[in-house]
Amino acid sequence: MSERGPEDYERTLGVIECFKSVTDQCPKGPARALAEAALAAVERDGAAVLPNQAYLVLSALRGWQGERAQQVHRSLEAFLETAAKGSTGDAR
């Protein structure tokens, strides 16, 4: 088992990791419910729904504070930015 220190909060999380962090650590019930629904949607419909689900979960996180919250916000925003570039034909 690896030890995780404060530097873990600097790492960019994957989208599924973000959803799991919200379900496990966010104190906001509606945000947790949305993250659980997002995980179910990805399981049911596959990766194609990730951008939409990431946007919905990110929108529900307003007010969640702390290092993990900042990491989740940053990670989801980076994912959505990359997804938007890919959908506009800006693939490199």
Sequence and secondary structure as in RCSB ss.txt:
>XXXX:A:sequence
MSERGPEDYERTLGVIECFKSVTDQCPKGPARALAEAALAAVERDGAAVLPNQAYLVLSALRGWQGERAQQVHRS
LEAFLETAAKGSTGDAR
>XXXX:A:secstr
     GGGGGS   HHHHHHHHHHH   HHHHHHHHHHHHHHHHH GGGHHHHHHHHHHHTTT  SHHHHHHHHH
HHHHHHHHHHHHTT   
